Amino acid sequence: MRQTPAPSPSAVNTLLITTAGTNCDRELARAFQLAGSMVESIHINRLVADPGILRKFQIMGIPGGFSYGDDIASGKIFANILANHLREPLQQWMADGKLIIGICNGFQVLVKAGLLPGDHHDDVVRAQPTATLTHNQNGRFEDRWVKLKTYSNRCKWIKPGLDLSLPVAHGEGRFAVLRPAVLDAMALGDQIVLRYVDSAGHPTAQFPDNPNGSLDAIAGVCDPSGCVLGLMPHPERFVHSYQHPHWTRLDTLPSPQGRMFFDSAVEWIRQSSTIELAGSAQP
C-alpha cells in the first residue's frame, strides 16, 4: 500500500483522525495532497495517549464513515472521546487559529462534540451541544448528487456566492437546533456556509433537492471564528473531473469543485500571519 508522506516542519501539515468505522480517509488525504499539504492519518486512541502530537499540524480533518458503527447515534461515541479526553488540546487548537473540517460523519462528530455551531465563549468544546444531525426526514439513506450555494463571508474554507454540485451519502443528515435562538445566532454570526438549493438556485426544503429535510436547507456550517467547518456533502469525492457522474456526456470537462475547499484552507494557512509552519510543527 502506498504510504502517506510524514508531516514536514516546513509544509502545511494535515492530520486526519481515524477510528473504527472510518472509511473516507483515503479520499480526504488525496484531496489535501492535491492542495499541496502533507497528510498523516492517526487513530484517535493514539491522540488520547499523546495529545502533544497535535502540535505538529495546522489542519485537522475528521473523515466520513460510520464511526463505531454509529451504534448510539451517528458520530456520538467519537464525539464523546473528543469532548471527554481531548477537551484542553482542542481548546488550544482553536485558540491558535488552526483549521478543522468534518465531512458527513465528521460533521456529526463536530456537532455532537459541541464544536459546531459553537459560540464565542472560551469553552469551545461544549458539554451540551446546541444542534444535532438526525435521521433524514424520509427515513432512508440518501446517496445522490445535490446542488448547493455558498453564503458565509466568515468561513476560511470556501468563498460565498458559489454554485456547487457535490455528492451526499448519509442517513442522518438533517440539521436541527436545540432552540430557535440558536439558528438566529448562527444567521447573525454569518455561520451558515452551505445550503441545498433547487434548479433555480433557491434554498429549498423539498426532496430530493434537499435530501434530508434540514432546517433552513442547511448543508454546512462554521463556528464563529470561521476556522471550523462541518458539511454533509463530500467535497473530497469531487477533486477530479472524471468523478462527476456526467463527465463523459459534457462538451467540456467539469471543474472539480470539491478542490476549492482544500485549496482555500491550505492557502489560508500559508498566508496566516499567526500560524508559523515551522514553529507549529515542533513537538
C-alpha positions in Angstrom: 0.0 0.0 0.0 1.3 3.5 -0.9 2.4 5.3 2.2 1.3 8.8 3.0 4.3 11.2 3.4 5.1 12.1 7.1 4.4 15.6 8.3 7.0 18.2 7.4 8.2 21.1 9.6 8.2 23.5 6.6 4.9 22.5 4.9 1.3 22.8 5.7 0.6 19.6 7.7 -2.8 18.0 7.9 -3.9 15.5 10.5 -6.8 13.0 9.7 -8.3 11.5 12.8 -9.5 7.9 12.2 -11.2 5.3 14.3 -13.2 2.1 13.8 -15.7 2.6 11.0 -13.8 5.5 9.3 -13.9 4.8 5.5 -13.4 8.1 3.7 -9.9 8.9 4.9 -8.0 8.0 1.7 -10.2 10.2 -0.4 -9.7 13.1 2.1 -6.0 12.5 2.2 -5.8 12.7 -1.6 -7.8 16.0 -1.6 -5.4 17.6 0.8 -2.4 16.3 -1.1 -3.7 17.8 -4.3 -3.9 21.1 -2.5 -0.2 20.8 -1.5 -0.5 19.6 2.1 1.4 16.8 3.8 -1.0 14.4 5.4 -0.9 11.8 8.2 -3.8 9.6 9.4 -3.7 8.9 13.1 -6.1 6.8 15.2 -8.0 8.6 17.9 -6.6 6.3 20.6 -3.0 7.4 19.8 -4.0 11.1 20.2 -5.7 10.4 23.6 -2.5 8.7 24.7 -0.3 11.6 23.4 -2.2 14.8 22.7 1.1 16.6 22.1 1.0 15.1 18.6 -1.5 17.8 17.6 1.3 20.5 17.8 2.8 19.1 14.5 -0.3 20.1 12.5 -2.1 23.1 11.2 -5.2 21.5 9.7 -7.4 18.7 11.2 -9.8 16.6 9.2 -12.4 14.2 10.5 -13.4 11.9 7.6 -16.7 10.3 6.8 -17.8 6.8 7.5 -19.7 5.0 10.3 -17.5 5.6 13.4 -18.0 2.9 16.0 -20.9 1.6 13.8 -23.0 4.6 14.7 -24.4 2.3 17.4 -25.7 5.1 19.7 -26.2 7.8 17.1 -24.1 8.9 14.2 -20.8 10.3 15.4 -21.8 10.2 19.1 -19.1 7.9 20.5 -16.3 9.6 18.5 -17.7 13.0 19.8 -17.7 11.8 23.4 -14.0 10.8 23.1 -13.1 14.3 21.8 -15.1 16.1 24.4 -14.0 14.0 27.4 -10.4 13.2 26.6 -9.1 15.9 24.2 -11.0 19.0 25.5 -8.0 21.1 26.5 -5.8 20.2 23.4 -8.8 21.1 21.2 -9.3 24.4 23.0 -5.6 25.2 22.4 -6.0 24.3 18.8 -8.9 26.7 18.5 -7.0 29.4 20.3 -4.1 29.0 17.9 -6.5 29.7 15.0 -5.9 26.4 13.3 -8.4 24.8 10.9 -10.8 21.8 11.3 -13.1 20.2 8.7 -15.6 17.4 9.4 -17.3 15.8 6.5 -20.5 13.7 6.8 -19.8 11.5 9.8 -17.1 14.1 10.7 -19.7 16.8 10.7 -21.9 14.7 13.0 -18.9 14.3 15.3 -18.1 18.1 15.4 -21.7 18.9 16.2 -22.2 16.3 18.9 -18.9 17.3 20.5 -20.1 20.8 20.7 -17.5 22.4 18.4 -20.3 23.3 16.0 -22.1 25.6 15.7 -20.0 26.8 18.7 -20.1 30.1 20.4 -17.8 32.9 21.5 -17.1 31.5 25.0 -13.7 30.1 26.0 -15.2 26.6 26.4 -15.3 25.8 22.7 -16.0 22.1 23.4 -19.4 22.3 24.9 -20.9 19.6 27.2 -24.4 20.3 25.9 -24.4 20.7 22.1 -26.9 23.3 20.8 -27.6 21.5 17.5 -27.6 18.0 16.1 -27.7 16.0 12.9 -30.5 13.5 13.0 -32.4 11.0 10.8 -33.3 12.1 7.2 -36.9 13.2 7.0 -37.8 10.4 4.7 -36.3 7.8 6.9 -33.9 6.5 4.2 -30.2 6.6 3.4 -29.7 9.1 0.6 -26.9 8.7 -1.9 -27.1 11.3 -4.7 -25.6 14.5 -6.1 -27.1 17.8 -4.9 -26.9 21.4 -5.8 -25.5 23.9 -3.2 -24.9 27.5 -2.8 -22.2 29.1 -0.5 -23.1 32.0 1.7 -20.6 32.8 4.5 -18.0 35.6 4.4 -16.6 34.3 7.7 -15.7 30.8 6.6 -12.0 30.2 5.8 -12.7 27.1 3.7 -14.8 28.5 0.9 -15.9 31.8 -0.6 -19.6 32.9 -0.7 -21.7 33.2 -3.8 -20.6 29.9 -5.4 -22.9 27.4 -7.1 -21.7 23.9 -6.4 -22.6 20.3 -7.2 -21.4 17.6 -4.8 -22.4 14.1 -3.7 -24.1 13.2 -0.4 -24.4 9.8 1.2 -26.0 9.7 4.6 -28.9 8.5 6.7 -28.7 11.1 9.5 -28.0 14.4 7.8 -31.0 16.6 8.9 -29.6 19.6 10.7 -31.7 20.7 13.7 -31.2 23.1 16.6 -32.0 22.9 20.3 -34.0 26.2 20.2 -34.8 28.8 17.5 -32.4 31.3 19.1 -29.5 29.0 18.0 -30.4 29.4 14.4 -30.9 33.2 14.8 -27.4 33.4 16.4 -25.9 31.4 13.5 -27.5 33.7 10.9 -26.4 36.8 12.8 -22.9 35.4 13.0 -22.7 34.5 9.3 -22.1 30.8 10.2 -24.4 29.2 7.6 -21.9 28.2 4.9 -23.8 25.9 2.6 -27.5 25.4 1.7 -29.2 22.9 -0.5 -30.8 24.7 -3.5 -33.2 23.8 -6.3 -32.6 24.0 -10.0 -33.2 27.8 -9.9 -30.6 28.3 -7.1 -33.1 28.9 -4.3 -32.8 27.3 -0.9 -35.3 24.5 -0.6 -36.9 22.2 1.9 -38.3 20.0 -0.9 -37.0 16.5 -1.5 -34.8 15.4 -3.4 -33.1 18.8 -3.8 -32.9 18.9 0.0 -32.1 15.2 0.6 -32.7 15.1 4.3 -35.1 17.9 5.3 -32.5 20.1 7.0 -33.7 23.2 8.9 -33.3 26.3 6.7 -31.8 24.0 3.9 -28.5 23.9 5.9 -25.9 21.7 4.4 -22.8 23.1 6.2 -22.0 25.5 9.0 -18.9 27.0 10.5 -18.0 28.2 14.0 -17.9 31.9 14.9 -14.2 32.1 14.0 -14.8 30.6 10.6 -12.0 28.1 11.2 -14.1 25.0 11.9 -16.3 23.8 9.0 -18.8 20.9 9.0 -20.7 19.8 6.0 -22.8 16.8 4.9 -21.8 16.8 1.2 -18.5 15.2 0.2 -16.1 17.7 -1.5 -13.3 15.1 -1.3 -15.3 13.0 -3.8 -15.1 15.6 -6.5 -11.4 16.5 -6.8 -11.0 15.1 -10.3 -13.3 16.0 -13.3 -14.0 12.3 -14.1 -15.6 11.9 -10.7 -18.6 13.8 -11.9 -21.4 11.4 -13.0 -21.9 13.2 -16.3 -18.3 13.9 -17.3 -18.4 11.7 -20.4 -21.6 13.4 -21.7 -20.5 17.0 -21.3 -18.9 19.1 -24.0 -16.2 20.2 -21.6 -14.8 18.6 -18.5 -16.5 19.9 -15.4 -14.4 21.8 -12.9 -13.7 19.6 -9.8 -15.5 21.9 -7.4 -14.6 20.0 -4.3 -10.9 21.0 -4.7 -11.8 24.6 -3.8 -12.3 23.7 -0.1 -8.9 22.2 0.3 -7.0 24.7 -1.9 -8.6 27.6 0.2 -7.7 26.0 3.5 -4.1 25.3 2.6 -3.6 28.7 1.1 -5.1 30.4 4.2 -2.7 28.6 6.5 0.2 29.6 4.2 -0.9 33.3 4.3 -1.7 33.3 8.0 0.4 35.8 10.0 -0.3 34.0 13.3 0.5 30.4 12.3 4.2 29.7 11.8 4.6 26.5 9.9 8.0 25.5 11.2 7.2 26.7 14.7 3.9 24.8 14.9 5.5 21.6 13.7 7.8 21.4 16.7 6.7 18.8 19.3 
